[in-house]
Amino acid sequence: MTTQATQPQYRLEQKRNIRGEFPGPKSAELAARRAKVVAGGVASSVPVYVADADGGIILDVDGNAFIDLGSGIAVTSVGASDPAVVGAVKDQVEHFTHTCFMVSPYEGYIAVAEKLAELTPGDHEKRSVLFNSGAEAVENAVKVARLATGRSAVVAFDHAYHGRTNLTMGLTAKANPYKSSPAGSFGPFAPEIYRVPMSYPFREEAEITGAQAAERAITMIEKQIGGENVAAIIIEPIQGEGGFIVPAEGFLPALASWAKEKGIVFIADEVQAGFCRTGAWFASEHEGIVPDIITMAKGIAGGMPLSAITGRAELMDAVHGGGLGGTYGGNPVACAAALGAIRTMEELDLNARARAIETQVRDRLTKLAEELGIIGEVRGRGAMLALEFVNPGTKEPNAAATKAIAERCLQEGVIILTCGTYGNVVRLLPPLVISDELLADALNVLEAAIRAAG
């Protein structure tokens, strides 16, 4: 049972309830309206439309209640209508919605930057800039690194995902659907981006340590680029869209140490893994990494659009006045939401809650993996967990089973997300405020779907 100290109050009944076939008539009507006005390139994972959401429940316009194991892709970690976030937003909206921090600044932006300086790894002097999306944060982190070092090359990793803008598409590893499709490419992409192998323990051809995997990457960088030409290394401490890949222990520290020796800016992309998701404020902390720059978004503001980069003062202050910013960056309403969300994370100790979720989920799914050959690996940290599906007896990716499992879960009232370079990974990102009882019910549904597929 979840303890009372970490149990939030819910508006909606925390119970799944499928009232009939879906999508229901109201969702079908909205889908028809959407088809006439929304670009076809915008895809949605589920065919139902949301009327309300709270805790671990999403209620659709036809009255169906789904258990949410996606959190809007790790965004609504404090729940989709957290009282602290809602209250902070309401209060801010009553005063002003926007002035543009670059024109008429306000306290909220400063208060968020102060919290980021406090929460991010390292006790060095820090500076922050606020933006709107994860991709925007990544773009600006690269800008800072290039200007501060006077170098141009940027190193990214296999299986990486960093966004869908031009520069971040170049950093992203997966072509379809992010960079191209059978119809053509979104390119040409930004130059001076280089890709090296990731530590992916489950798919290594031979077992190697994290230090050995790092040496493999470093050797490639030195041979093909030259360390003295590299402005930045950018890496997700736990890869998101690539399949929730947790690198072998020692991989990240070895890379960070080499980068420091070479004067390379080490950028940790914590857009998906940050803000209590992995059982620590940032995934970098699990191996004691202190990045030069951290990119953040998603869980930072309880669902409001906000992102940030926080970095060493000497790097961030190398940029001239006017070199960073944007009209909506650090919007006052989004800043208020962030302060409310962080307050909830602190008061409910959502780092501890994420670790408790991991224990509940991992214990259950590890036993299932030992029984069923269709599960190649259970991995992740905190409430950022995944199952990689394979053809039994092999490591061959089983994307068909993964898709079938997600579809069956949805039919039973549980929303799960898939990911992975090969489309064969189910990722679990429940709101950190989900109750033990609701999570157990969702796992029952997931287990039945896996058994049916296996």
Secondary structure, DSSP 4 states (H G I P E B T S, - for coil): ---GGG----SS-S--B--SSSS-HHHHHHHHHHHHHS-TT---SSS--EEEEETTEEEETTS-EEEESSHHHHT-TT-TT-HHHHHHHHHHHTT-S---TTTS--HHHHHHHHHHHHHSS-SS-EEEEEESSHHHHHHHHHHHHHHHHT--EEEEETT----SSHHHHHH----TTTTEETTEES-PPPSSEEEE----GGG-SS---HHHHHHHHHHHHHHHT-GGGEEEEEE-SS-STTT---PPTTHHHHHHHHHHHHT-EEEEE-TTTTTTTTSSSSGGGGGT---SEEEE-GGGGTTS--EEEEEEHHHHTTSPTTSS--SSTT-HHHHHHHHHHHHHHHHTTHHHHHHHHHHHHHHHHHHHHHH-TTEEEEEEETTEEEEEEB-TTS--B-HHHHHHHHHHHHHTTEE-EEE-TTS-EEEE---TT--HHHHHHHHHHHHHHHHHH-
